[in-house]
Amino acid sequence: MHLLPAFTLALTGFSTLTNAAPWNPRIKFARELAHKVCNCNLDKATLPMIEDQTYQQLTQPSASHPVRVVLGRGTQNYTCATKTSSSVPVANGAKANLYDASCLAQNHPEILHTLPAKLLDMKGGYGEFITKQMNPYDRTNIYVGYHIFSNPTTPVFHFKKPEDDMFVGKKLEGVPAPKDAKPGKWGAVDWLLLGATSYGEGYKYKSAYRVVTAGGKPPKTCEGMEDEFEVPYATEYWLYE
């Protein structure tokens, strides 16, 4: 009887493992990307639309593809004049951390569009969680910036990676989130189209879309609420030149 050398057996086992069919699409995706989890080309990325044709749709972008796609996780902020049912919450801006989602948007949007709902249920570790959806072995920091409001009606997106630039805009359109959106406590905020109000060096974006929203809506009245309060939300932001 001839015995194969241990080294040959080890190689055979390794080959069997590496050639085996992937057990889920994320493992296959990780192999396809070869560890690339951020800064992907977006020439094939397509802005998601609400599938229910009875819903109103946002005006589609004129550009063929986005130049940035990020996931946002933070809070929508509100104020109340009183703590009674006679007052209704008034929007007072938002704040969120932003994470690069370009590789998901380009290669596996079906995974990307599940993440806002999952991020909404989390208490932290958002960037690491998003990275693991693309490659479970990668530890790349995909945090790219933050979103705030300079006043109650002016959204600001400040990006730090891969270059330092900003988007400052205003709301142009809004449509209700679809009925299957993750509601959080009181409902999912609207999908939005934002138009740029600042232009020039460092302000290359012309429009931004907030889509696939989860959470963020306030209660219908201010009964029992504080003067100022925050509601967790998560979403995708797609930016175009």
Salt bridges, closest charged atoms under 4 A:
GLU32 OE1 - HIS108 NE2 3.90
GLU110 OE2 - HIS108 ND1 2.36
ASP121 OD2 - LYS182 NZ 2.89
GLU128 OE2 - LYS132 NZ 3.34
GLU163 OE2 - LYS204 NZ 2.91
ASP164 OD1 - HIS158 NE2 3.05
ASP165 OD1 - ARG68 NH2 3.60
ASP165 OD2 - LYS204 NZ 3.73
GLU226 OE1 - LYS83 NZ 3.64
GLU230 OE2 - LYS95 NZ 3.05
GLU236 OE2 - HIS113 ND1 2.72
